[in-house]
Amino acid sequence: MVKRISFWLIIVSMLIFPNFGMAYTAEFEIEEIITAIKQDIQTARMTGSGSPNFDVESVSVALTVVSAISHKGVLIVKVAGYDPEAESQKLNQGTYHKLNFTLTPSGAPGFAPESSFGLVEPINKIKSSLRKAYNNPPSATLAGLSIMLQFAIEKVSDGGFNFNIIDVTDIRAQSIATHYVTIKMKLDN
């Protein structure tokens, strides 16, 4: 009974206060963010070596997007992020939505792994640690792994962006929108 009441209180509060606790100071194009996530996943696939090797089966992404009507009456939908240089400014309010999708990497990446937006290093560190644990006794069968990373999208001084997974607790305390990526991997035989 208490669970049922709590559930409905949460749902009603979300309907009455859909923007409660959320804010953003920067907006990013959806296609730019998706392309950057795909690039980081492909780069992580191509870097970090050792045995056993893990291959990406799927990548599930949950992005927080914000919608608004421009001064010209056009609907704008962008990915919510933040600009650390705008922290003292008033945070923008908007109508928030979740964009959920799943990608399955296929084929050769078609580019050299030269840079990262911020997801490559944590993915490779996790894979490296799992390799070490897998290769140390006692032996066990490893069916696969799933990595879930929470991140914020940070505007950088050159106008680009980075995925920030390090300061997410501080970012959430500021009510900045965060996003998730879940990477499912299997042993590559």
PyMOL commands that set and color helices and strands:
alter all, ss='L'
color gray80, all
select helices_A, chain A and resi 2-16+30-46+84-86+120-135+168-173
alter helices_A, ss='H'
color red, helices_A
select strands_A, chain A and resi 26-28+54-69+75-81+95-103+144-155+161-164+179-187
alter strands_A, ss='S'
color yellow, strands_A
deselect
rebuild
show_as cartoon
